[in-house]
Amino acid sequence: MPLEDDLFEKLRLELRRGSLVLAVLGALKVERYGYTLRKVLAEAGLEIDESALYPMLRRLETQGLLTSEWREEDKRNKRFYRLSPDGETLTAQLAAEWRAINVSLDTLL
Amino acid sequence: MPLEDDLFEKLRLELRRGSLVLAVLGALKVERYGYTLRKVLAEAGLEIDESALYPMLRRLETQGLLTSEWREEDKRNKRFYRLSPDGETLTAQLAAEWRAINVSLDTLL
């Protein structure tokens, strides 16, 4: 069976999915609005579509990990997001978990 | 809202899920049967239930990434798994992807 590109793509996305939540949480240690959040993620090498980002932000806010606030900047209303205190705690826990997974994978690869 | 343990657990599992396939592929660069595979994963810090491992192995074999063979060892029939040539290629690609994600997350955390 020839190696299918879409199989690699599927596994690649699976690998990224879990990391993306952690990346978003990490990026929101400082307050950002959607555009600057996507920009900092893309600059770090993690592109994310608006159609994936905004539902994730809503979910994280519902879960109490983020707070958001509408504010005017440069004469436009923007919704600013940042970690809540609970979000800071959970981000630190998840980051520790991520480091532990890395140690495991380094052993196996 | 108090930080809920099951929310952390949910996000932790999400983070692990994608890594687990890569860990299994990495562990099967050498031939192993189920028990020794679970053991090497657990020793590396990645516990996986039989109920999750065996379906994953069947799926990876169907996808052409693993080969398997029944063979007798110590008077018991065991099914041995290892990477196919396609599996070796894909494992190297996924490992590179994983390292790239780590660089991204290191930037953000």
Backbone of each chain as ProteinMPNN parsed JSONL, in Angstrom:
{"seq_chain_A": "MPLEDDLFEKLRLELRRGSLVLAVLGALKVERYGYTLRKVLAEAGLEIDESALYPMLRRLETQGLLTSEWREEDKRNKRFYRLSPDGETLTAQLAAEWRAINVSLDTLL", "coords_chain_A": {"N_chain_A": [[0.845, -1.206, 0.0], [0.689, 2.141, -0.95], [2.069, 4.967, 0.734], [-0.224, 7.194, 2.024], [-0.853, 10.594, 1.528], [-2.985, 11.841, 2.808], [-3.396, 10.335, 5.044], [-1.133, 10.828, 6.589], [-1.647, 13.535, 6.983], [-3.977, 13.412, 8.502], [-3.092, 12.172, 10.881], [-1.217, 14.022, 11.634], [-2.84, 16.236, 12.191], [-4.25, 15.251, 14.359], [-2.231, 15.072, 16.187], [-1.654, 17.751, 16.486], [-4.016, 18.831, 17.512], [-4.543, 18.581, 20.33], [-2.424, 20.051, 21.292], [-2.969, 22.573, 20.498], [-4.927, 23.831, 22.064], [-3.495, 24.192, 24.399], [-1.539, 25.906, 23.41], [-3.077, 28.173, 22.772], [-4.037, 28.885, 25.317], [-1.558, 29.418, 26.53], [-0.748, 31.613, 25.028], [-2.494, 33.487, 25.909], [-1.741, 34.432, 28.356], [-1.061, 37.006, 28.38], [-3.187, 39.779, 27.642], [-5.095, 39.632, 24.674], [-6.636, 40.363, 21.491], [-8.713, 38.731, 19.01], [-7.399, 38.929, 16.415], [-4.688, 39.609, 17.0], [-4.052, 37.462, 18.568], [-4.254, 35.265, 16.781], [-2.182, 36.032, 15.152], [0.141, 35.894, 16.777], [0.164, 33.181, 17.3], [0.489, 32.144, 14.709], [2.977, 33.208, 14.09], [4.481, 31.746, 15.842], [4.359, 29.389, 14.576], [2.02, 27.965, 14.542], [-0.642, 27.821, 12.803], [-4.031, 28.815, 12.856], [-7.396, 28.5, 11.93], [-9.936, 31.035, 11.787], [-12.447, 29.951, 12.07], [-12.023, 27.799, 13.676], [-10.777, 28.881, 15.853], [-12.495, 30.795, 17.185], [-14.797, 29.35, 18.189], [-13.352, 27.772, 19.99], [-12.347, 29.665, 21.793], [-14.747, 30.589, 22.885], [-15.614, 28.28, 24.161], [-13.559, 27.848, 26.026], [-13.923, 30.079, 27.574], [-16.489, 29.63, 28.61], [-15.854, 27.458, 30.161], [-14.58, 28.68, 32.172], [-11.923, 29.365, 32.018], [-10.944, 31.473, 30.623], [-11.301, 35.059, 30.525], [-13.244, 37.637, 29.008], [-13.553, 40.782, 27.347], [-15.239, 43.485, 25.894], [-13.886, 46.233, 24.205], [-13.042, 49.531, 23.106], [-10.681, 50.143, 20.618], [-8.433, 51.963, 18.685], [-10.638, 53.188, 17.488], [-12.299, 51.056, 16.97], [-14.503, 48.447, 18.045], [-13.361, 45.837, 19.999], [-12.943, 42.465, 21.05], [-11.367, 41.505, 23.869], [-9.293, 38.987, 25.183], [-8.177, 37.066, 28.001], [-6.285, 34.918, 30.253], [-8.091, 33.59, 33.031], [-7.74, 33.524, 36.665], [-8.131, 30.766, 37.381], [-7.633, 29.697, 34.863], [-4.941, 30.269, 34.597], [-3.821, 28.567, 36.524], [-4.594, 26.053, 35.489], [-3.314, 26.106, 33.009], [-0.626, 26.034, 33.743], [-0.578, 23.478, 34.882], [-1.226, 21.87, 32.666], [0.921, 22.488, 31.009], [2.99, 21.307, 32.411], [2.222, 18.656, 32.163], [2.468, 18.373, 29.417], [5.236, 18.647, 29.143], [5.996, 16.314, 30.436], [4.947, 14.371, 28.708], [6.566, 14.874, 26.546], [9.064, 14.005, 27.488], [8.501, 11.288, 27.684], [8.0, 10.67, 24.958], [10.445, 11.338, 23.839], [12.003, 9.306, 24.886], [11.0, 7.145, 23.502], [11.31, 7.6, 20.805]], "CA_chain_A": [[0.0, 0.0, 0.0], [1.499, 3.36, -0.953], [1.796, 5.859, 1.857], [-1.152, 8.22, 1.568], [-0.634, 11.898, 2.142], [-4.075, 12.245, 3.703], [-3.226, 9.627, 6.319], [-0.177, 11.648, 7.343], [-2.331, 14.774, 7.349], [-4.915, 13.075, 9.577], [-2.346, 11.936, 12.117], [-0.594, 15.298, 11.964], [-3.857, 17.084, 12.815], [-4.531, 14.635, 15.663], [-1.11, 15.451, 17.039], [-1.747, 19.186, 16.737], [-5.27, 19.275, 18.128], [-4.396, 18.74, 21.773], [-1.422, 21.077, 21.587], [-3.469, 23.886, 20.112], [-5.585, 24.418, 23.232], [-2.421, 24.646, 25.296], [-0.907, 27.065, 22.769], [-3.985, 29.322, 22.929], [-3.986, 29.273, 26.73], [-0.247, 30.022, 26.778], [-0.68, 32.924, 24.372], [-3.402, 34.423, 26.587], [-1.21, 34.94, 29.627], [-1.266, 38.445, 28.209], [-4.449, 40.065, 26.983], [-5.04, 39.81, 23.226], [-7.899, 40.137, 20.799], [-8.608, 37.631, 18.054], [-6.41, 39.107, 15.357], [-3.314, 39.524, 17.524], [-3.866, 36.085, 19.049], [-3.933, 34.428, 15.62], [-0.875, 36.454, 14.64], [1.224, 35.371, 17.624], [0.185, 31.732, 17.083], [1.066, 31.896, 13.382], [4.413, 33.511, 14.172], [5.117, 30.628, 16.553], [4.293, 28.212, 13.708], [0.732, 27.268, 14.697], [-1.74, 28.508, 12.12], [-5.364, 28.333, 13.226], [-8.478, 29.199, 11.239], [-10.913, 31.734, 12.63], [-13.589, 29.052, 12.307], [-11.658, 26.891, 14.771], [-10.336, 29.652, 17.019], [-13.539, 31.465, 17.96], [-15.51, 28.382, 19.034], [-12.479, 27.33, 21.087], [-12.321, 30.742, 22.789], [-16.033, 30.586, 23.598], [-15.646, 27.104, 25.028], [-12.631, 28.07, 27.145], [-14.52, 31.073, 28.466], [-17.572, 28.926, 29.309], [-15.228, 26.575, 31.154], [-14.03, 29.51, 33.247], [-10.465, 29.488, 31.902], [-10.664, 32.792, 30.04], [-12.289, 36.131, 30.631], [-13.178, 38.496, 27.833], [-14.08, 42.124, 27.558], [-15.306, 44.341, 24.708], [-13.304, 47.552, 24.451], [-12.732, 50.235, 21.869], [-9.259, 50.431, 20.373], [-8.329, 52.518, 17.335], [-12.013, 53.459, 17.029], [-13.08, 49.85, 16.669], [-14.778, 47.583, 19.186], [-12.66, 44.555, 19.922], [-13.129, 41.627, 22.237], [-10.064, 41.12, 24.404], [-9.31, 37.76, 25.989], [-6.979, 36.694, 28.748], [-6.497, 33.836, 31.221], [-8.608, 33.836, 34.376], [-6.849, 32.864, 37.647], [-8.253, 29.309, 37.171], [-6.959, 29.382, 33.605], [-3.483, 30.283, 34.842], [-3.493, 27.323, 37.232], [-4.724, 24.907, 34.59], [-2.281, 26.197, 31.971], [0.621, 25.55, 34.346], [-0.698, 22.014, 35.026], [-1.159, 21.265, 31.332], [2.283, 22.648, 30.493], [3.783, 20.276, 33.085], [1.822, 17.405, 31.526], [3.061, 18.39, 28.08], [6.67, 18.356, 29.3], [6.124, 14.891, 30.79], [4.717, 13.615, 27.471], [7.781, 15.03, 25.726], [10.097, 13.116, 28.019], [8.101, 9.938, 27.264], [8.202, 10.494, 23.521], [11.895, 11.343, 23.584], [12.489, 7.966, 25.221], [10.517, 6.126, 22.562], [11.581, 7.903, 19.384]], "C_chain_A": [[0.878, 1.253, 0.0], [1.095, 4.265, 0.211], [0.918, 7.018, 1.386], [-0.916, 9.526, 2.318], [-1.743, 12.258, 3.125], [-4.041, 11.481, 5.026], [-2.23, 10.382, 7.193], [-0.868, 12.91, 7.858], [-3.284, 14.545, 8.529], [-4.172, 12.904, 10.908], [-1.658, 13.209, 12.598], [-1.594, 16.202, 12.708], [-4.216, 16.576, 14.207], [-3.465, 15.059, 16.677], [-1.205, 16.926, 17.434], [-2.908, 19.574, 17.637], [-5.114, 19.555, 19.627], [-3.444, 19.858, 22.137], [-1.984, 22.478, 21.382], [-4.165, 24.591, 21.28], [-4.533, 24.979, 24.185], [-1.729, 25.884, 24.731], [-1.755, 28.32, 22.96], [-3.958, 29.814, 24.371], [-2.665, 29.982, 27.032], [-0.147, 31.425, 26.21], [-1.538, 33.961, 25.088], [-3.007, 34.707, 28.039], [-1.234, 36.462, 29.596], [-2.542, 38.646, 27.413], [-4.254, 40.269, 25.475], [-6.438, 39.759, 22.651], [-7.633, 39.161, 19.652], [-7.49, 37.767, 17.041], [-4.986, 38.951, 15.87], [-3.012, 38.13, 18.091], [-3.488, 35.157, 17.896], [-2.536, 34.745, 15.097], [0.259, 35.842, 15.465], [1.323, 33.851, 17.491], [0.851, 31.403, 15.752], [2.574, 32.147, 13.401], [5.169, 32.401, 14.9], [5.043, 29.337, 15.734], [3.002, 27.426, 13.814], [-0.392, 28.084, 14.073], [-3.06, 27.952, 12.648], [-6.424, 29.173, 12.532], [-9.371, 29.923, 12.238], [-12.057, 30.8, 13.012], [-13.286, 28.015, 13.385], [-11.356, 27.681, 16.041], [-11.509, 30.182, 17.851], [-14.403, 30.502, 18.771], [-14.661, 27.908, 20.223], [-12.439, 28.386, 22.186], [-13.622, 30.782, 23.593], [-16.091, 29.438, 24.593], [-14.749, 27.312, 26.256], [-13.177, 29.114, 28.118], [-15.657, 30.446, 29.28], [-17.016, 28.041, 30.418], [-14.553, 27.358, 32.284], [-12.525, 29.735, 33.162], [-10.042, 30.836, 31.334], [-11.699, 33.792, 30.52], [-12.178, 36.963, 29.365], [-13.899, 39.798, 28.111], [-14.104, 42.87, 26.218], [-14.745, 45.717, 25.05], [-13.0, 48.217, 23.112], [-11.228, 50.458, 21.783], [-9.15, 50.88, 18.926], [-9.703, 52.701, 16.694], [-12.778, 52.223, 16.564], [-13.306, 49.047, 17.941], [-14.116, 46.233, 19.002], [-12.899, 43.779, 21.202], [-11.768, 41.109, 22.68], [-10.209, 39.919, 25.337], [-8.048, 37.675, 26.824], [-7.313, 35.577, 29.739], [-7.161, 34.368, 32.485], [-7.597, 33.234, 35.368], [-6.93, 31.332, 37.534], [-7.517, 28.876, 35.901], [-5.449, 29.355, 33.768], [-3.038, 28.997, 35.524], [-3.506, 26.14, 36.275], [-3.658, 24.925, 33.494], [-0.94, 25.683, 32.503], [0.592, 24.019, 34.491], [-0.541, 21.314, 33.679], [0.249, 21.356, 30.748], [3.2, 21.598, 31.126], [3.504, 18.907, 32.455], [2.48, 17.273, 30.145], [4.56, 18.074, 28.149], [6.901, 16.88, 29.64], [5.927, 14.008, 29.55], [5.957, 13.687, 26.581], [8.898, 14.118, 26.185], [9.786, 11.681, 27.576], [8.406, 9.717, 25.786], [9.683, 10.495, 23.159], [12.5, 9.972, 23.863], [12.185, 6.977, 24.104], [10.952, 6.368, 21.127], [13.076, 7.861, 19.049]], "O_chain_A": [[1.73, 1.401, 0.876], [-0.069, 4.314, 0.61], [1.28, 7.738, 0.456], [-0.799, 9.562, 3.543], [-1.491, 12.895, 4.148], [-4.602, 11.94, 6.02], [-2.453, 10.556, 8.391], [-0.698, 13.302, 9.013], [-3.381, 15.375, 9.433], [-4.594, 13.439, 11.934], [-1.53, 13.449, 13.798], [-1.256, 16.841, 13.704], [-4.455, 17.364, 15.122], [-3.751, 15.357, 17.837], [-0.883, 17.303, 18.561], [-2.812, 20.515, 18.424], [-5.499, 20.614, 20.121], [-3.617, 20.534, 23.151], [-1.538, 23.441, 22.007], [-4.011, 25.798, 21.463], [-4.665, 26.087, 24.703], [-1.375, 26.799, 25.474], [-1.234, 29.392, 23.267], [-3.867, 31.016, 24.621], [-2.646, 31.015, 27.702], [0.452, 32.314, 26.814], [-1.348, 35.164, 24.908], [-3.823, 35.159, 28.842], [-1.402, 37.122, 30.622], [-2.93, 37.796, 26.611], [-3.352, 40.995, 25.054], [-7.336, 39.174, 23.257], [-6.488, 38.814, 19.363], [-6.72, 36.831, 16.829], [-4.171, 38.255, 15.264], [-1.866, 37.682, 18.09], [-2.546, 34.371, 17.996], [-1.804, 33.857, 14.66], [1.228, 35.33, 14.904], [2.416, 33.288, 17.559], [1.678, 30.495, 15.673], [3.348, 31.397, 12.805], [6.34, 32.145, 14.619], [5.593, 28.312, 16.137], [2.888, 26.341, 13.245], [-1.009, 28.924, 14.728], [-3.185, 26.746, 12.861], [-6.363, 30.402, 12.543], [-9.54, 29.488, 13.378], [-12.57, 30.851, 14.13], [-14.206, 27.418, 13.945], [-11.633, 27.229, 17.152], [-11.52, 30.039, 19.074], [-14.717, 30.792, 19.926], [-15.179, 27.673, 21.315], [-12.491, 28.054, 23.371], [-13.613, 30.98, 24.808], [-16.555, 29.599, 25.722], [-15.135, 26.992, 27.38], [-12.931, 29.047, 29.322], [-15.78, 30.691, 30.48], [-17.626, 27.893, 31.477], [-14.023, 26.772, 33.228], [-11.914, 30.233, 34.108], [-8.913, 31.282, 31.544], [-12.821, 33.43, 30.874], [-11.127, 36.987, 28.724], [-14.745, 39.888, 29.001], [-13.108, 42.884, 25.495], [-15.098, 46.296, 26.077], [-12.735, 47.544, 22.115], [-10.589, 50.899, 22.739], [-9.713, 50.245, 18.035], [-9.9, 52.406, 15.515], [-13.778, 52.331, 15.854], [-12.432, 48.966, 18.805], [-14.291, 45.572, 17.978], [-13.037, 44.349, 22.284], [-11.105, 40.367, 21.955], [-11.121, 39.851, 26.161], [-6.985, 38.145, 26.417], [-8.482, 35.323, 30.026], [-6.836, 35.459, 32.954], [-6.693, 32.509, 34.954], [-5.897, 30.664, 37.586], [-6.866, 27.832, 35.869], [-4.76, 28.534, 33.163], [-2.019, 28.408, 35.162], [-2.575, 25.335, 36.241], [-3.158, 23.873, 33.097], [-0.211, 24.984, 31.799], [1.596, 23.347, 34.257], [0.168, 20.316, 33.556], [0.717, 20.433, 30.082], [4.083, 21.061, 30.458], [4.416, 18.109, 32.24], [2.974, 16.211, 29.768], [5.085, 17.329, 27.322], [7.873, 16.275, 29.19], [6.644, 13.025, 29.36], [6.347, 12.705, 25.951], [9.6, 13.525, 25.367], [10.678, 10.948, 27.149], [8.996, 8.705, 25.409], [10.12, 9.747, 22.285], [13.405, 9.531, 23.154], [12.987, 6.095, 23.794], [10.964, 5.441, 20.317], [13.459, 8.092, 17.903]]}, "seq_chain_B": "MPLEDDLFEKLRLELRRGSLVLAVLGALKVERYGYTLRKVLAEAGLEIDESALYPMLRRLETQGLLTSEWREEDKRNKRFYRLSPDGETLTAQLAAEWRAINVSLDTLL", "coords_chain_B": {"N_chain_B": [[-16.048, 30.375, 39.287], [-15.09, 27.236, 40.444], [-12.025, 25.529, 39.806], [-12.302, 22.673, 37.931], [-11.509, 19.305, 38.43], [-12.131, 17.388, 36.513], [-12.178, 18.789, 34.179], [-9.521, 19.51, 33.775], [-8.58, 16.89, 33.484], [-9.861, 16.128, 31.13], [-8.709, 17.874, 29.215], [-6.102, 17.106, 29.495], [-6.184, 14.495, 28.547], [-6.846, 14.988, 25.907], [-4.547, 16.219, 25.081], [-2.784, 14.111, 25.32], [-3.789, 12.213, 23.517], [-3.147, 12.49, 20.733], [-0.412, 12.197, 20.881], [-0.079, 9.632, 21.647], [-0.458, 7.796, 19.545], [1.83, 8.349, 18.062], [3.723, 7.575, 19.946], [3.227, 4.808, 20.126], [3.832, 4.011, 17.497], [6.545, 4.735, 17.477], [7.533, 2.981, 19.409], [7.328, 0.625, 18.08], [9.355, 0.367, 16.264], [11.043, -1.639, 16.772], [10.253, -5.113, 16.873], [7.427, -6.129, 18.752], [5.196, -7.777, 21.071], [1.774, -7.473, 22.282], [1.834, -7.34, 25.194], [4.53, -6.683, 25.86], [4.753, -4.337, 24.483], [2.895, -2.629, 25.783], [4.204, -2.569, 28.196], [6.663, -1.272, 27.667], [5.718, 1.212, 26.935], [4.432, 2.023, 29.297], [6.632, 2.109, 31.008], [7.923, 4.241, 29.9], [6.262, 6.165, 30.739], [3.767, 6.42, 29.654], [0.861, 5.206, 30.099], [-1.388, 2.828, 28.756], [-4.597, 1.546, 28.164], [-5.576, -1.851, 27.492], [-7.937, -1.952, 26.089], [-7.862, 0.302, 24.58], [-5.492, 0.112, 23.224], [-5.467, -2.229, 21.538], [-7.509, -1.862, 19.509], [-6.31, 0.385, 18.322], [-3.925, -0.684, 17.297], [-4.962, -2.475, 15.406], [-6.137, -0.673, 13.665], [-3.917, 0.815, 12.794], [-2.589, -1.182, 11.469], [-4.392, -1.82, 9.416], [-4.206, 0.561, 8.056], [-1.815, 0.229, 6.899], [0.537, 0.773, 8.209], [1.665, -0.82, 10.094], [2.915, -4.183, 10.406], [1.867, -7.498, 11.244], [2.316, -10.613, 12.948], [1.556, -13.911, 13.83], [3.124, -15.936, 16.208], [4.8, -18.613, 17.88], [5.93, -18.369, 21.197], [7.713, -19.192, 24.069], [5.985, -21.355, 24.357], [3.511, -20.244, 23.907], [1.072, -18.781, 21.773], [1.638, -15.762, 20.188], [0.917, -12.472, 19.058], [2.911, -10.633, 17.078], [4.004, -7.337, 16.473], [5.231, -4.849, 14.195], [6.746, -1.88, 12.725], [5.866, -1.207, 9.33], [7.632, -0.636, 6.188], [6.406, 1.723, 5.085], [5.286, 2.658, 7.443], [7.577, 3.3, 8.871], [8.525, 5.487, 7.422], [6.376, 7.309, 7.772], [6.382, 7.584, 10.555], [8.799, 8.889, 10.98], [8.195, 11.317, 9.722], [6.056, 12.236, 11.307], [7.347, 12.469, 13.758], [9.058, 14.565, 13.223], [7.19, 16.574, 12.854], [6.109, 16.666, 15.411], [8.343, 17.608, 16.83], [8.457, 20.158, 15.739], [6.049, 21.262, 16.667], [6.654, 21.307, 19.352], [8.655, 23.267, 19.442], [7.108, 25.482, 18.769], [5.303, 25.542, 20.963], [7.078, 25.902, 23.067], [7.867, 28.496, 22.552], [5.547, 29.848, 23.199], [4.871, 29.294, 25.808]], "CA_chain_B": [[-16.189, 28.925, 39.076], [-13.899, 26.522, 40.899], [-11.371, 24.735, 38.776], [-12.783, 21.298, 38.051], [-10.511, 18.296, 38.103], [-12.449, 16.636, 35.295], [-11.818, 19.626, 33.034], [-8.081, 19.266, 33.578], [-8.433, 15.526, 32.988], [-10.319, 16.13, 29.734], [-7.701, 18.545, 28.39], [-4.903, 16.283, 29.579], [-6.368, 13.359, 27.641], [-6.797, 15.54, 24.557], [-3.131, 16.464, 24.811], [-2.133, 12.803, 25.198], [-4.336, 11.333, 22.487], [-2.362, 12.542, 19.5], [0.956, 11.744, 21.143], [-0.068, 8.197, 21.916], [-0.23, 7.103, 18.276], [3.249, 8.502, 17.748], [4.473, 6.757, 20.903], [3.065, 3.402, 19.722], [4.633, 3.826, 16.281], [7.958, 4.801, 17.862], [7.89, 1.773, 20.161], [7.292, -0.541, 17.188], [10.535, 0.281, 15.384], [11.439, -3.032, 17.003], [9.087, -5.986, 16.98], [6.95, -6.408, 20.119], [3.791, -8.197, 21.15], [0.975, -6.545, 23.078], [2.261, -7.16, 26.578], [5.816, -5.953, 25.947], [4.498, -2.983, 23.982], [2.288, -1.866, 26.883], [5.202, -2.427, 29.25], [7.642, -0.25, 27.307], [5.009, 2.497, 26.987], [4.235, 2.365, 30.718], [7.94, 2.479, 31.563], [8.236, 5.591, 29.403], [5.338, 7.11, 31.369], [2.507, 6.502, 28.904], [-0.009, 4.05, 30.327], [-2.503, 2.724, 27.806], [-5.45, 0.378, 28.401], [-5.696, -2.816, 26.396], [-9.14, -1.64, 25.301], [-7.512, 1.38, 23.646], [-4.315, -0.27, 22.44], [-5.684, -3.208, 20.467], [-8.151, -1.217, 18.341], [-5.347, 1.266, 17.654], [-3.012, -1.54, 16.526], [-5.689, -2.973, 14.225], [-6.317, 0.463, 12.74], [-2.621, 1.142, 12.19], [-2.263, -2.244, 10.511], [-5.272, -1.597, 8.254], [-3.677, 1.721, 7.328], [-0.561, -0.163, 6.241], [1.699, 1.304, 8.926], [2.228, -1.924, 10.874], [2.647, -5.566, 10.013], [1.804, -8.35, 12.42], [2.574, -12.02, 12.672], [1.381, -14.824, 14.973], [4.267, -16.825, 16.356], [4.847, -19.209, 19.211], [7.079, -18.019, 22.037], [7.471, -19.777, 25.398], [4.824, -22.259, 24.231], [2.234, -19.544, 23.744], [0.95, -18.026, 20.53], [1.579, -14.32, 20.42], [0.901, -11.689, 17.823], [4.005, -9.659, 17.098], [3.789, -6.162, 15.611], [6.333, -3.91, 13.991], [6.5, -0.905, 11.661], [6.122, -1.515, 7.925], [8.459, 0.445, 5.6], [5.588, 2.956, 5.075], [5.168, 3.103, 8.839], [8.838, 3.948, 9.261], [8.531, 6.816, 6.785], [5.403, 8.182, 8.42], [6.821, 7.847, 11.933], [9.835, 9.931, 10.912], [7.522, 12.583, 9.401], [5.287, 12.674, 12.473], [8.292, 12.876, 14.796], [9.526, 15.908, 12.833], [6.059, 17.453, 13.14], [6.033, 16.782, 16.871], [9.412, 18.51, 17.259], [8.083, 21.515, 15.327], [5.019, 21.718, 17.61], [7.345, 21.612, 20.618], [9.309, 24.573, 19.306], [6.026, 26.464, 18.85], [4.779, 25.627, 22.338], [8.126, 26.497, 23.898], [7.808, 29.944, 22.326], [4.327, 30.447, 23.737], [4.636, 28.99, 27.232]], "C_chain_B": [[-14.936, 28.217, 39.569], [-13.321, 25.673, 39.779], [-11.753, 23.267, 38.96], [-11.7, 20.327, 37.604], [-10.819, 17.593, 36.794], [-12.188, 17.471, 34.04], [-10.328, 19.468, 32.734], [-7.863, 17.886, 32.954], [-8.803, 15.441, 31.507], [-9.249, 16.743, 28.817], [-6.394, 17.751, 28.371], [-4.997, 15.114, 28.593], [-6.284, 13.808, 26.185], [-5.343, 15.74, 24.121], [-2.408, 15.143, 24.562], [-2.526, 12.05, 23.941], [-3.468, 11.296, 21.227], [-0.95, 12.002, 19.686], [1.032, 10.228, 21.242], [0.162, 7.381, 20.65], [1.257, 7.169, 17.92], [4.114, 7.641, 18.675], [4.419, 5.277, 20.51], [3.906, 3.121, 18.478], [6.122, 3.797, 16.636], [8.419, 3.531, 18.567], [7.948, 0.544, 19.264], [8.334, -0.472, 16.07], [11.167, -1.096, 15.562], [10.171, -3.843, 17.223], [8.707, -6.229, 18.453], [5.565, -7.038, 20.039], [3.096, -7.327, 22.19], [1.522, -6.266, 24.465], [3.551, -6.34, 26.675], [5.681, -4.521, 25.418], [3.916, -2.103, 25.091], [3.325, -1.586, 27.972], [6.188, -1.298, 28.916], [6.999, 1.143, 27.315], [4.84, 2.948, 28.442], [5.551, 2.802, 31.35], [8.354, 3.876, 31.1], [7.276, 6.631, 29.985], [4.014, 7.253, 30.659], [1.708, 5.216, 29.075], [-1.086, 4.028, 29.244], [-3.266, 1.432, 28.078], [-5.415, -0.554, 27.205], [-6.859, -2.449, 25.472], [-8.905, -0.474, 24.339], [-6.395, 0.926, 22.706], [-4.669, -1.18, 21.261], [-6.459, -2.65, 19.274], [-7.181, -0.308, 17.573], [-4.388, 0.447, 16.782], [-3.697, -2.062, 15.262], [-5.834, -1.872, 13.184], [-4.995, 0.787, 12.038], [-2.199, 0.067, 11.192], [-3.11, -2.105, 9.241], [-4.754, -0.449, 7.396], [-2.32, 1.424, 6.679], [0.692, 0.296, 6.968], [2.401, 0.234, 9.761], [2.04, -3.228, 10.113], [2.573, -6.38, 11.298], [1.934, -9.804, 12.003], [2.331, -12.824, 13.947], [2.58, -15.755, 15.03], [4.264, -17.406, 17.763], [6.108, -18.75, 19.94], [6.761, -18.509, 23.438], [6.182, -20.604, 25.404], [3.469, -21.546, 24.19], [2.236, -18.804, 22.418], [0.795, -16.544, 20.833], [1.584, -13.607, 19.079], [1.953, -10.583, 17.938], [3.742, -8.56, 16.067], [5.106, -5.449, 15.374], [5.991, -2.959, 12.838], [6.725, -1.546, 10.293], [7.074, -0.447, 7.383], [7.687, 1.773, 5.512], [5.449, 3.532, 6.481], [6.432, 3.8, 9.315], [8.917, 5.363, 8.69], [7.613, 7.775, 7.529], [5.804, 8.522, 9.856], [7.885, 8.94, 11.954], [9.199, 11.294, 10.622], [6.773, 13.135, 10.607], [6.208, 13.148, 13.598], [8.818, 14.278, 14.499], [8.44, 16.942, 13.144], [5.952, 17.719, 14.646], [7.126, 17.728, 17.392], [9.089, 19.965, 16.894], [7.021, 22.086, 16.282], [5.665, 22.096, 18.944], [8.032, 22.955, 20.575], [8.26, 25.68, 19.45], [5.557, 26.648, 20.293], [5.824, 26.239, 23.281], [8.129, 28.011, 23.763], [6.666, 30.581, 23.111], [4.179, 30.27, 25.245], [5.663, 29.649, 28.161]], "O_chain_B": [[-13.83, 28.563, 39.154], [-14.044, 25.168, 38.921], [-11.544, 22.695, 40.029], [-11.069, 20.495, 36.561], [-9.91, 17.237, 36.043], [-11.999, 16.917, 32.957], [-9.93, 19.313, 31.579], [-7.073, 17.729, 32.023], [-8.133, 14.761, 30.73], [-8.93, 16.184, 27.767], [-5.679, 17.727, 27.37], [-4.033, 14.785, 27.902], [-5.729, 13.108, 25.338], [-4.964, 15.476, 22.98], [-1.531, 15.06, 23.703], [-1.712, 11.334, 23.359], [-3.107, 10.231, 20.726], [-0.367, 11.424, 18.769], [2.065, 9.621, 20.959], [0.89, 6.388, 20.672], [1.859, 6.169, 17.528], [5.107, 7.055, 18.245], [5.432, 4.579, 20.554], [4.608, 2.112, 18.413], [6.866, 2.942, 16.155], [9.538, 3.061, 18.361], [8.545, -0.468, 19.633], [8.215, -1.161, 15.057], [11.75, -1.65, 14.629], [9.156, -3.33, 17.694], [9.57, -6.501, 19.287], [4.847, -6.853, 19.056], [3.739, -6.544, 22.89], [1.66, -5.112, 24.871], [3.645, -5.414, 27.48], [6.397, -3.616, 25.847], [4.375, -0.983, 25.316], [3.33, -0.52, 28.587], [6.509, -0.473, 29.771], [7.649, 2.13, 27.657], [5.077, 4.11, 28.772], [5.584, 3.75, 32.133], [9.045, 4.6, 31.817], [7.444, 7.83, 29.761], [3.212, 8.116, 31.015], [1.854, 4.266, 28.306], [-1.626, 5.067, 28.865], [-2.671, 0.362, 28.207], [-5.249, -0.124, 26.063], [-6.784, -2.608, 24.253], [-9.667, -0.288, 23.391], [-6.362, 1.311, 21.537], [-4.235, -0.946, 20.133], [-6.101, -2.935, 18.131], [-7.221, -0.237, 16.345], [-4.077, 0.843, 15.659], [-3.099, -2.091, 14.186], [-5.675, -2.102, 11.986], [-4.967, 1.007, 10.828], [-1.538, 0.358, 10.196], [-2.603, -2.254, 8.129], [-4.85, -0.48, 6.169], [-1.754, 2.274, 5.992], [1.791, 0.222, 6.417], [3.58, 0.364, 10.092], [1.135, -3.364, 9.29], [3.146, -5.997, 12.318], [1.691, -10.165, 10.851], [2.833, -12.472, 15.014], [2.999, -16.3, 14.009], [3.789, -16.779, 18.71], [7.202, -18.742, 19.377], [5.664, -18.272, 23.946], [5.397, -20.547, 26.351], [2.423, -22.157, 24.407], [3.258, -18.268, 21.99], [-0.057, -16.132, 21.621], [2.173, -14.074, 18.104], [1.866, -9.713, 18.804], [3.315, -8.827, 14.943], [5.986, -5.44, 16.234], [5.06, -3.209, 12.073], [7.657, -2.331, 10.114], [7.303, 0.557, 8.056], [8.238, 2.829, 5.825], [5.491, 4.747, 6.673], [6.37, 4.771, 10.069], [9.317, 6.306, 9.373], [7.998, 8.892, 7.872], [5.579, 9.643, 10.311], [7.881, 9.806, 12.828], [9.603, 12.306, 11.195], [6.836, 14.329, 10.902], [5.895, 14.106, 14.305], [9.002, 15.084, 15.411], [8.727, 18.036, 13.63], [5.735, 18.85, 15.08], [6.876, 18.544, 18.279], [9.408, 20.886, 17.645], [7.089, 23.256, 16.658], [5.277, 23.076, 19.58], [8.003, 23.705, 21.551], [8.475, 26.673, 20.144], [5.432, 27.773, 20.777], [5.481, 27.004, 24.183], [8.364, 28.727, 24.737], [6.789, 31.695, 23.62], [3.44, 31.016, 25.888], [5.59, 29.483, 29.378]]}, "name": "protein", "num_of_chains": 2, "seq": "MPLEDDLFEKLRLELRRGSLVLAVLGALKVERYGYTLRKVLAEAGLEIDESALYPMLRRLETQGLLTSEWREEDKRNKRFYRLSPDGETLTAQLAAEWRAINVSLDTLLMPLEDDLFEKLRLELRRGSLVLAVLGALKVERYGYTLRKVLAEAGLEIDESALYPMLRRLETQGLLTSEWREEDKRNKRFYRLSPDGETLTAQLAAEWRAINVSLDTLL"}
